[in-house]
Amino acid sequence: MATETSWHSPMPADPLLEKSASDRRARLATETVPLKVSGMRCSFCTMSIEKALKRDPGVNSVLVNLVHGVVLVEADMAKISREELAARSSIDTEVSL
């Protein structure tokens, strides 16, 4: 009597597919938040705001426009709120959402 061995194992997960799924989830939580900042007068102001915002792990990128008084923050909204972004960017300035 011969017995057959069946090697039915589930297909291993493809790491590339898993990465793209996690990337999709991260993109869904990522949002670009515009902040209107008044009181910026020089490039030191813009660097200070940018540095303060980039310290947070929920912030992906920061773009500060001195002329228009706008800060665009791309952030993971699951990790940081709009209010926290505004608070972090208000170094001797007025910020509105």
Biopython code that builds the backbone (N, CA, C, O; Angstrom):
import numpy as np
from Bio.PDB.StructureBuilder import StructureBuilder

atoms = [
    (1, "MET", "N", (0.841, -1.170, 0.000)),
    (1, "MET", "CA", (0.000, 0.000, 0.000)),
    (1, "MET", "C", (0.897, 1.248, 0.000)),
    (1, "MET", "O", (1.669, 1.473, 0.932)),
    (2, "ALA", "N", (0.780, 2.016, -1.021)),
    (2, "ALA", "CA", (1.596, 3.217, -1.167)),
    (2, "ALA", "C", (0.784, 4.429, -0.711)),
    (2, "ALA", "O", (-0.403, 4.543, -1.015)),
    (3, "THR", "N", (1.422, 5.306, 0.001)),
    (3, "THR", "CA", (0.751, 6.519, 0.436)),
    (3, "THR", "C", (1.353, 7.704, -0.317)),
    (3, "THR", "O", (2.562, 7.782, -0.534)),
    (4, "GLU", "N", (0.510, 8.577, -0.690)),
    (4, "GLU", "CA", (0.959, 9.778, -1.379)),
    (4, "GLU", "C", (1.092, 10.914, -0.380)),
    (4, "GLU", "O", (0.232, 11.115, 0.477)),
    (5, "THR", "N", (2.148, 11.625, -0.505)),
    (5, "THR", "CA", (2.337, 12.788, 0.358)),
    (5, "THR", "C", (1.973, 14.021, -0.442)),
    (5, "THR", "O", (2.501, 14.260, -1.528)),
    (6, "SER", "N", (1.087, 14.775, 0.101)),
    (6, "SER", "CA", (0.677, 16.001, -0.573)),
    (6, "SER", "C", (1.340, 17.183, 0.107)),
    (6, "SER", "O", (1.236, 17.367, 1.320)),
    (7, "TRP", "N", (2.010, 17.965, -0.685)),
    (7, "TRP", "CA", (2.682, 19.150, -0.165)),
    (7, "TRP", "C", (1.886, 20.381, -0.532)),
    (7, "TRP", "O", (2.353, 21.257, -1.260)),
    (8, "HIS", "N", (0.702, 20.425, -0.025)),
    (8, "HIS", "CA", (-0.142, 21.588, -0.304)),
    (8, "HIS", "C", (0.146, 22.651, 0.742)),
    (8, "HIS", "O", (-0.355, 22.592, 1.866)),
    (9, "SER", "N", (0.942, 23.601, 0.363)),
    (9, "SER", "CA", (1.244, 24.694, 1.294)),
    (9, "SER", "C", (0.771, 25.995, 0.666)),
    (9, "SER", "O", (0.822, 26.155, -0.554)),
    (10, "PRO", "N", (0.321, 26.903, 1.481)),
    (10, "PRO", "CA", (-0.122, 28.172, 0.914)),
    (10, "PRO", "C", (1.052, 28.896, 0.253)),
    (10, "PRO", "O", (2.204, 28.771, 0.670)),
    (11, "MET", "N", (0.730, 29.633, -0.761)),
    (11, "MET", "CA", (1.759, 30.391, -1.470)),
    (11, "MET", "C", (2.317, 31.457, -0.533)),
    (11, "MET", "O", (1.560, 32.176, 0.118)),
    (12, "PRO", "N", (3.628, 31.557, -0.468)),
    (12, "PRO", "CA", (4.189, 32.595, 0.411)),
    (12, "PRO", "C", (3.809, 33.982, -0.088)),
    (12, "PRO", "O", (3.666, 34.225, -1.286)),
    (13, "ALA", "N", (3.655, 34.854, 0.851)),
    (13, "ALA", "CA", (3.278, 36.222, 0.503)),
    (13, "ALA", "C", (4.417, 36.899, -0.258)),
    (13, "ALA", "O", (5.588, 36.737, 0.084)),
    (14, "ASP", "N", (4.070, 37.636, -1.259)),
    (14, "ASP", "CA", (5.046, 38.356, -2.062)),
    (14, "ASP", "C", (5.400, 39.656, -1.338)),
    (14, "ASP", "O", (4.519, 40.490, -1.129)),
    (15, "PRO", "N", (6.669, 39.852, -0.949)),
    (15, "PRO", "CA", (7.025, 41.069, -0.217)),
    (15, "PRO", "C", (6.763, 42.340, -1.014)),
    (15, "PRO", "O", (6.478, 43.385, -0.430)),
    (16, "LEU", "N", (6.856, 42.263, -2.345)),
    (16, "LEU", "CA", (6.565, 43.443, -3.155)),
    (16, "LEU", "C", (5.096, 43.826, -3.074)),
    (16, "LEU", "O", (4.756, 45.008, -3.025)),
    (17, "LEU", "N", (4.222, 42.816, -3.059)),
    (17, "LEU", "CA", (2.791, 43.100, -2.927)),
    (17, "LEU", "C", (2.475, 43.653, -1.551)),
    (17, "LEU", "O", (1.675, 44.579, -1.416)),
    (18, "GLU", "N", (3.104, 43.085, -0.525)),
    (18, "GLU", "CA", (2.869, 43.579, 0.826)),
    (18, "GLU", "C", (3.332, 45.019, 0.950)),
    (18, "GLU", "O", (2.655, 45.835, 1.575)),
    (19, "LYS", "N", (4.476, 45.341, 0.364)),
    (19, "LYS", "CA", (4.982, 46.702, 0.443)),
    (19, "LYS", "C", (4.037, 47.664, -0.260)),
    (19, "LYS", "O", (3.761, 48.749, 0.253)),
    (20, "SER", "N", (3.543, 47.279, -1.425)),
    (20, "SER", "CA", (2.652, 48.179, -2.145)),
    (20, "SER", "C", (1.335, 48.361, -1.391)),
    (20, "SER", "O", (0.749, 49.443, -1.435)),
    (21, "ALA", "N", (0.861, 47.326, -0.703)),
    (21, "ALA", "CA", (-0.360, 47.463, 0.088)),
    (21, "ALA", "C", (-0.130, 48.417, 1.259)),
    (21, "ALA", "O", (-0.991, 49.238, 1.574)),
    (22, "SER", "N", (1.038, 48.307, 1.903)),
    (22, "SER", "CA", (1.317, 49.227, 3.016)),
    (22, "SER", "C", (1.528, 50.648, 2.483)),
    (22, "SER", "O", (1.164, 51.621, 3.143)),
    (23, "ASP", "N", (2.115, 50.763, 1.292)),
    (23, "ASP", "CA", (2.263, 52.088, 0.673)),
    (23, "ASP", "C", (0.900, 52.704, 0.383)),
    (23, "ASP", "O", (0.701, 53.902, 0.586)),
    (24, "ARG", "N", (-0.040, 51.887, -0.092)),
    (24, "ARG", "CA", (-1.392, 52.399, -0.372)),
    (24, "ARG", "C", (-2.059, 52.890, 0.903)),
    (24, "ARG", "O", (-2.690, 53.947, 0.909)),
    (25, "ARG", "N", (-1.923, 52.127, 1.984)),
    (25, "ARG", "CA", (-2.506, 52.557, 3.262)),
    (25, "ARG", "C", (-1.876, 53.859, 3.718)),
    (25, "ARG", "O", (-2.577, 54.746, 4.205)),
    (26, "ALA", "N", (-0.552, 53.991, 3.569)),
    (26, "ALA", "CA", (0.134, 55.208, 3.987)),
    (26, "ALA", "C", (-0.312, 56.393, 3.143)),
    (26, "ALA", "O", (-0.474, 57.497, 3.662)),
    (27, "ARG", "N", (-0.514, 56.171, 1.831)),
    (27, "ARG", "CA", (-0.957, 57.268, 0.970)),
    (27, "ARG", "C", (-2.367, 57.708, 1.314)),
    (27, "ARG", "O", (-2.699, 58.886, 1.185)),
    (28, "LEU", "N", (-3.204, 56.767, 1.754)),
    (28, "LEU", "CA", (-4.577, 57.125, 2.133)),
    (28, "LEU", "C", (-4.582, 58.014, 3.367)),
    (28, "LEU", "O", (-5.419, 58.909, 3.486)),
    (29, "ALA", "N", (-3.660, 57.775, 4.278)),
    (29, "ALA", "CA", (-3.601, 58.568, 5.499)),
    (29, "ALA", "C", (-2.821, 59.863, 5.292)),
    (29, "ALA", "O", (-2.905, 60.775, 6.115)),
    (30, "THR", "N", (-2.064, 59.950, 4.200)),
    (30, "THR", "CA", (-1.255, 61.137, 3.927)),
    (30, "THR", "C", (-2.109, 62.226, 3.297)),
    (30, "THR", "O", (-2.908, 61.980, 2.394)),
    (31, "GLU", "N", (-1.914, 63.425, 3.800)),
    (31, "GLU", "CA", (-2.691, 64.565, 3.316)),
    (31, "GLU", "C", (-1.774, 65.788, 3.268)),
    (31, "GLU", "O", (-0.872, 65.929, 4.094)),
    (32, "THR", "N", (-2.011, 66.661, 2.303)),
    (32, "THR", "CA", (-1.277, 67.917, 2.237)),
    (32, "THR", "C", (-2.117, 68.991, 2.912)),
    (32, "THR", "O", (-3.238, 69.277, 2.493)),
    (33, "VAL", "N", (-1.561, 69.577, 3.956)),
    (33, "VAL", "CA", (-2.271, 70.569, 4.762)),
    (33, "VAL", "C", (-1.666, 71.944, 4.501)),
    (33, "VAL", "O", (-0.484, 72.161, 4.770)),
    (34, "PRO", "N", (-2.469, 72.882, 3.975)),
    (34, "PRO", "CA", (-1.956, 74.246, 3.808)),
    (34, "PRO", "C", (-2.155, 75.050, 5.095)),
    (34, "PRO", "O", (-3.232, 75.025, 5.691)),
    (35, "LEU", "N", (-1.127, 75.748, 5.507)),
    (35, "LEU", "CA", (-1.197, 76.606, 6.691)),
    (35, "LEU", "C", (-0.872, 78.030, 6.263)),
    (35, "LEU", "O", (0.127, 78.256, 5.580)),
    (36, "LYS", "N", (-1.687, 78.972, 6.647)),
    (36, "LYS", "CA", (-1.440, 80.386, 6.377)),
    (36, "LYS", "C", (-0.661, 80.936, 7.561)),
    (36, "LYS", "O", (-1.154, 80.942, 8.689)),
    (37, "VAL", "N", (0.555, 81.397, 7.301)),
    (37, "VAL", "CA", (1.437, 81.874, 8.369)),
    (37, "VAL", "C", (1.745, 83.347, 8.136)),
    (37, "VAL", "O", (2.261, 83.725, 7.085)),
    (38, "SER", "N", (1.424, 84.169, 9.125)),
    (38, "SER", "CA", (1.780, 85.590, 9.024)),
    (38, "SER", "C", (2.868, 85.879, 10.056)),
    (38, "SER", "O", (2.898, 85.278, 11.131)),
    (39, "GLY", "N", (3.745, 86.791, 9.717)),
    (39, "GLY", "CA", (4.819, 87.140, 10.637)),
    (39, "GLY", "C", (6.165, 86.601, 10.201)),
    (39, "GLY", "O", (7.173, 86.882, 10.849)),
    (40, "MET", "N", (6.213, 85.826, 9.108)),
    (40, "MET", "CA", (7.503, 85.381, 8.595)),
    (40, "MET", "C", (8.151, 86.563, 7.880)),
    (40, "MET", "O", (7.539, 87.184, 7.011)),
    (41, "ARG", "N", (9.382, 86.867, 8.247)),
    (41, "ARG", "CA", (10.026, 88.040, 7.670)),
    (41, "ARG", "C", (11.333, 87.725, 6.940)),
    (41, "ARG", "O", (11.828, 88.552, 6.174)),
    (42, "CYS", "N", (11.890, 86.543, 7.170)),
    (42, "CYS", "CA", (13.193, 86.248, 6.568)),
    (42, "CYS", "C", (13.346, 84.746, 6.339)),
    (42, "CYS", "O", (12.491, 83.945, 6.717)),
    (43, "SER", "N", (14.468, 84.393, 5.707)),
    (43, "SER", "CA", (14.711, 82.978, 5.434)),
    (43, "SER", "C", (14.968, 82.197, 6.722)),
    (43, "SER", "O", (14.738, 80.988, 6.762)),
    (44, "PHE", "N", (15.437, 82.865, 7.766)),
    (44, "PHE", "CA", (15.614, 82.192, 9.048)),
    (44, "PHE", "C", (14.261, 81.740, 9.605)),
    (44, "PHE", "O", (14.156, 80.659, 10.185)),
    (45, "CYS", "N", (13.226, 82.569, 9.427)),
    (45, "CYS", "CA", (11.873, 82.192, 9.861)),
    (45, "CYS", "C", (11.414, 80.921, 9.132)),
    (45, "CYS", "O", (10.874, 79.997, 9.741)),
    (46, "THR", "N", (11.637, 80.901, 7.839)),
    (46, "THR", "CA", (11.182, 79.737, 7.062)),
    (46, "THR", "C", (11.952, 78.492, 7.472)),
    (46, "THR", "O", (11.366, 77.417, 7.591)),
    (47, "MET", "N", (13.253, 78.621, 7.689)),
    (47, "MET", "CA", (14.051, 77.463, 8.116)),
    (47, "MET", "C", (13.623, 76.975, 9.496)),
    (47, "MET", "O", (13.578, 75.769, 9.738)),
    (48, "SER", "N", (13.311, 77.891, 10.395)),
    (48, "SER", "CA", (12.878, 77.507, 11.744)),
    (48, "SER", "C", (11.565, 76.736, 11.703)),
    (48, "SER", "O", (11.409, 75.725, 12.387)),
    (49, "ILE", "N", (10.629, 77.216, 10.904)),
    (49, "ILE", "CA", (9.334, 76.544, 10.779)),
    (49, "ILE", "C", (9.516, 75.173, 10.138)),
    (49, "ILE", "O", (8.951, 74.183, 10.602)),
    (50, "GLU", "N", (10.299, 75.124, 9.082)),
    (50, "GLU", "CA", (10.542, 73.852, 8.398)),
    (50, "GLU", "C", (11.198, 72.839, 9.337)),
    (50, "GLU", "O", (10.790, 71.679, 9.387)),
    (51, "LYS", "N", (12.201, 73.273, 10.070)),
    (51, "LYS", "CA", (12.903, 72.388, 10.995)),
    (51, "LYS", "C", (11.984, 71.892, 12.109)),
    (51, "LYS", "O", (12.025, 70.717, 12.474)),
    (52, "ALA", "N", (11.164, 72.779, 12.643)),
    (52, "ALA", "CA", (10.242, 72.390, 13.721)),
    (52, "ALA", "C", (9.227, 71.356, 13.231)),
    (52, "ALA", "O", (8.892, 70.420, 13.957)),
    (53, "LEU", "N", (8.746, 71.524, 12.019)),
    (53, "LEU", "CA", (7.759, 70.583, 11.492)),
    (53, "LEU", "C", (8.381, 69.242, 11.121)),
    (53, "LEU", "O", (7.778, 68.194, 11.352)),
    (54, "LYS", "N", (9.573, 69.268, 10.551)),
    (54, "LYS", "CA", (10.216, 68.026, 10.102)),
    (54, "LYS", "C", (10.657, 67.136, 11.249)),
    (54, "LYS", "O", (10.951, 65.961, 11.029)),
    (55, "ARG", "N", (10.711, 67.659, 12.471)),
    (55, "ARG", "CA", (11.081, 66.845, 13.634)),
    (55, "ARG", "C", (10.052, 65.766, 13.924)),
    (55, "ARG", "O", (10.387, 64.711, 14.462)),
    (56, "ASP", "N", (8.808, 66.025, 13.572)),
    (56, "ASP", "CA", (7.735, 65.081, 13.882)),
    (56, "ASP", "C", (7.763, 63.910, 12.912)),
    (56, "ASP", "O", (7.859, 64.125, 11.704)),
    (57, "PRO", "N", (7.682, 62.662, 13.408)),
    (57, "PRO", "CA", (7.714, 61.495, 12.516)),
    (57, "PRO", "C", (6.490, 61.390, 11.602)),
    (57, "PRO", "O", (6.527, 60.658, 10.613)),
    (58, "GLY", "N", (5.422, 62.098, 11.912)),
    (58, "GLY", "CA", (4.228, 62.051, 11.068)),
    (58, "GLY", "C", (4.320, 62.969, 9.858)),
    (58, "GLY", "O", (3.486, 62.889, 8.956)),
    (59, "VAL", "N", (5.328, 63.844, 9.828)),
    (59, "VAL", "CA", (5.487, 64.800, 8.733)),
    (59, "VAL", "C", (6.412, 64.213, 7.675)),
    (59, "VAL", "O", (7.538, 63.812, 7.970)),
    (60, "ASN", "N", (5.918, 64.169, 6.432)),
    (60, "ASN", "CA", (6.709, 63.633, 5.324)),
    (60, "ASN", "C", (7.515, 64.713, 4.626)),
    (60, "ASN", "O", (8.690, 64.507, 4.322)),
    (61, "SER", "N", (6.902, 65.863, 4.367)),
    (61, "SER", "CA", (7.619, 66.945, 3.702)),
    (61, "SER", "C", (7.007, 68.290, 4.078)),
    (61, "SER", "O", (5.848, 68.378, 4.483)),
    (62, "VAL", "N", (7.817, 69.331, 3.931)),
    (62, "VAL", "CA", (7.398, 70.695, 4.264)),
    (62, "VAL", "C", (7.879, 71.625, 3.159)),
    (62, "VAL", "O", (9.032, 71.560, 2.733)),
    (63, "LEU", "N", (6.985, 72.486, 2.703)),
    (63, "LEU", "CA", (7.332, 73.503, 1.716)),
    (63, "LEU", "C", (6.858, 74.848, 2.254)),
    (63, "LEU", "O", (5.662, 75.061, 2.450)),
    (64, "VAL", "N", (7.803, 75.749, 2.489)),
    (64, "VAL", "CA", (7.491, 77.058, 3.058)),
    (64, "VAL", "C", (7.658, 78.110, 1.976)),
    (64, "VAL", "O", (8.696, 78.170, 1.317)),
    (65, "ASN", "N", (6.632, 78.943, 1.789)),
    (65, "ASN", "CA", (6.692, 80.043, 0.833)),
    (65, "ASN", "C", (6.642, 81.348, 1.619)),
    (65, "ASN", "O", (5.595, 81.740, 2.133)),
    (66, "LEU", "N", (7.781, 82.005, 1.701)),
    (66, "LEU", "CA", (7.907, 83.244, 2.475)),
    (66, "LEU", "C", (7.076, 84.370, 1.868)),
    (66, "LEU", "O", (6.426, 85.122, 2.594)),
    (67, "VAL", "N", (7.093, 84.490, 0.550)),
    (67, "VAL", "CA", (6.407, 85.590, -0.126)),
    (67, "VAL", "C", (4.904, 85.530, 0.092)),
    (67, "VAL", "O", (4.276, 86.548, 0.384)),
    (68, "HIS", "N", (4.324, 84.348, -0.046)),
    (68, "HIS", "CA", (2.874, 84.205, 0.086)),
    (68, "HIS", "C", (2.431, 83.883, 1.507)),
    (68, "HIS", "O", (1.236, 83.907, 1.801)),
    (69, "GLY", "N", (3.375, 83.583, 2.390)),
    (69, "GLY", "CA", (3.035, 83.276, 3.774)),
    (69, "GLY", "C", (2.274, 81.976, 3.930)),
    (69, "GLY", "O", (1.354, 81.876, 4.742)),
    (70, "VAL", "N", (2.664, 80.977, 3.144)),
    (70, "VAL", "CA", (1.973, 79.684, 3.165)),
    (70, "VAL", "C", (2.980, 78.575, 3.442)),
    (70, "VAL", "O", (4.098, 78.585, 2.927)),
    (71, "VAL", "N", (2.563, 77.627, 4.261)),
    (71, "VAL", "CA", (3.355, 76.433, 4.520)),
    (71, "VAL", "C", (2.506, 75.242, 4.095)),
    (71, "VAL", "O", (1.390, 75.059, 4.583)),
    (72, "LEU", "N", (3.043, 74.426, 3.177)),
    (72, "LEU", "CA", (2.368, 73.200, 2.762)),
    (72, "LEU", "C", (3.057, 72.041, 3.463)),
    (72, "LEU", "O", (4.263, 71.839, 3.317)),
    (73, "VAL", "N", (2.283, 71.286, 4.222)),
    (73, "VAL", "CA", (2.823, 70.172, 4.988)),
    (73, "VAL", "C", (2.170, 68.893, 4.510)),
    (73, "VAL", "O", (0.947, 68.761, 4.554)),
    (74, "GLU", "N", (2.978, 67.951, 4.054)),
    (74, "GLU", "CA", (2.470, 66.627, 3.712)),
    (74, "GLU", "C", (2.716, 65.755, 4.929)),
    (74, "GLU", "O", (3.860, 65.541, 5.333)),
    (75, "ALA", "N", (1.632, 65.251, 5.513)),
    (75, "ALA", "CA", (1.760, 64.523, 6.769)),
    (75, "ALA", "C", (0.831, 63.319, 6.813)),
    (75, "ALA", "O", (-0.180, 63.262, 6.113)),
    (76, "ASP", "N", (1.200, 62.362, 7.649)),
    (76, "ASP", "CA", (0.379, 61.192, 7.918)),
    (76, "ASP", "C", (-0.630, 61.605, 8.986)),
    (76, "ASP", "O", (-0.282, 61.750, 10.158)),
    (77, "MET", "N", (-1.864, 61.791, 8.577)),
    (77, "MET", "CA", (-2.885, 62.311, 9.478)),
    (77, "MET", "C", (-3.291, 61.304, 10.556)),
    (77, "MET", "O", (-4.011, 61.655, 11.491)),
    (78, "ALA", "N", (-2.838, 60.070, 10.434)),
    (78, "ALA", "CA", (-3.075, 59.097, 11.495)),
    (78, "ALA", "C", (-2.100, 59.322, 12.660)),
    (78, "ALA", "O", (-2.337, 58.861, 13.777)),
    (79, "LYS", "N", (-0.999, 60.038, 12.382)),
    (79, "LYS", "CA", (0.021, 60.264, 13.404)),
    (79, "LYS", "C", (0.012, 61.676, 13.981)),
    (79, "LYS", "O", (0.518, 61.896, 15.081)),
    (80, "ILE", "N", (-0.556, 62.635, 13.250)),
    (80, "ILE", "CA", (-0.534, 64.026, 13.703)),
    (80, "ILE", "C", (-1.793, 64.733, 13.212)),
    (80, "ILE", "O", (-2.279, 64.452, 12.117)),
    (81, "SER", "N", (-2.310, 65.637, 14.008)),
    (81, "SER", "CA", (-3.538, 66.353, 13.629)),
    (81, "SER", "C", (-3.200, 67.706, 13.015)),
    (81, "SER", "O", (-2.067, 68.179, 13.108)),
    (82, "ARG", "N", (-4.190, 68.315, 12.392)),
    (82, "ARG", "CA", (-4.012, 69.649, 11.810)),
    (82, "ARG", "C", (-3.644, 70.670, 12.895)),
    (82, "ARG", "O", (-2.813, 71.552, 12.678)),
    (83, "GLU", "N", (-4.270, 70.534, 14.048)),
    (83, "GLU", "CA", (-4.007, 71.470, 15.142)),
    (83, "GLU", "C", (-2.561, 71.359, 15.623)),
    (83, "GLU", "O", (-1.925, 72.367, 15.932)),
    (84, "GLU", "N", (-2.038, 70.114, 15.687)),
    (84, "GLU", "CA", (-0.643, 69.920, 16.096)),
    (84, "GLU", "C", (0.310, 70.515, 15.062)),
    (84, "GLU", "O", (1.334, 71.099, 15.416)),
    (85, "LEU", "N", (-0.031, 70.364, 13.782)),
    (85, "LEU", "CA", (0.791, 70.968, 12.729)),
    (85, "LEU", "C", (0.825, 72.486, 12.880)),
    (85, "LEU", "O", (1.883, 73.107, 12.781)),
    (86, "ALA", "N", (-0.336, 73.069, 13.119)),
    (86, "ALA", "CA", (-0.410, 74.522, 13.283)),
    (86, "ALA", "C", (0.390, 74.965, 14.502)),
    (86, "ALA", "O", (1.087, 75.978, 14.451)),
    (87, "ALA", "N", (0.295, 74.220, 15.588)),
    (87, "ALA", "CA", (1.013, 74.582, 16.809)),
    (87, "ALA", "C", (2.523, 74.492, 16.600)),
    (87, "ALA", "O", (3.264, 75.350, 17.081)),
    (88, "ARG", "N", (2.984, 73.472, 15.894)),
    (88, "ARG", "CA", (4.423, 73.301, 15.664)),
    (88, "ARG", "C", (4.995, 74.362, 14.724)),
    (88, "ARG", "O", (6.178, 74.692, 14.804)),
    (89, "SER", "N", (4.164, 74.889, 13.843)),
    (89, "SER", "CA", (4.671, 75.854, 12.870)),
    (89, "SER", "C", (4.570, 77.294, 13.358)),
    (89, "SER", "O", (4.994, 78.210, 12.653)),
    (90, "SER", "N", (4.021, 77.511, 14.543)),
    (90, "SER", "CA", (3.818, 78.890, 15.019)),
    (90, "SER", "C", (4.940, 79.346, 15.934)),
    (90, "SER", "O", (4.719, 79.609, 17.116)),
    (91, "ILE", "N", (6.130, 79.440, 15.391)),
    (91, "ILE", "CA", (7.277, 79.943, 16.142)),
    (91, "ILE", "C", (7.315, 81.449, 15.948)),
    (91, "ILE", "O", (7.778, 81.928, 14.913)),
    (92, "ASP", "N", (6.841, 82.190, 16.916)),
    (92, "ASP", "CA", (6.770, 83.660, 16.828)),
    (92, "ASP", "C", (5.983, 84.135, 15.595)),
    (92, "ASP", "O", (6.278, 85.187, 15.029)),
    (93, "THR", "N", (5.000, 83.363, 15.197)),
    (93, "THR", "CA", (4.168, 83.732, 14.037)),
    (93, "THR", "C", (2.721, 83.447, 14.360)),
    (93, "THR", "O", (2.423, 82.814, 15.373)),
    (94, "GLU", "N", (1.826, 83.900, 13.522)),
    (94, "GLU", "CA", (0.385, 83.596, 13.627)),
    (94, "GLU", "C", (0.067, 82.567, 12.566)),
    (94, "GLU", "O", (0.436, 82.734, 11.404)),
    (95, "VAL", "N", (-0.619, 81.496, 12.959)),
    (95, "VAL", "CA", (-0.956, 80.433, 12.013)),
    (95, "VAL", "C", (-2.450, 80.229, 11.989)),
    (95, "VAL", "O", (-3.098, 80.218, 13.035)),
    (96, "SER", "N", (-3.005, 80.065, 10.792)),
    (96, "SER", "CA", (-4.412, 79.713, 10.668)),
    (96, "SER", "C", (-4.527, 78.541, 9.714)),
    (96, "SER", "O", (-3.746, 78.402, 8.772)),
    (97, "LEU", "N", (-5.519, 77.700, 9.977)),
    (97, "LEU", "CA", (-5.742, 76.520, 9.138)),
    (97, "LEU", "C", (-6.543, 76.856, 7.931)),
    (97, "LEU", "O", (-6.825, 75.979, 7.114)),
]
sb = StructureBuilder()
sb.init_structure("model")
sb.init_model(0)
sb.init_chain("A")
sb.init_seg("    ")
for serial, (resi, resn, name, xyz) in enumerate(atoms, 1):
    if name == "N":
        sb.init_residue(resn, " ", resi, " ")
    sb.init_atom(name, np.array(xyz, "f"), 0.0, 1.0, " ", f" {name:<3s}", serial, name[0])
structure = sb.get_structure()
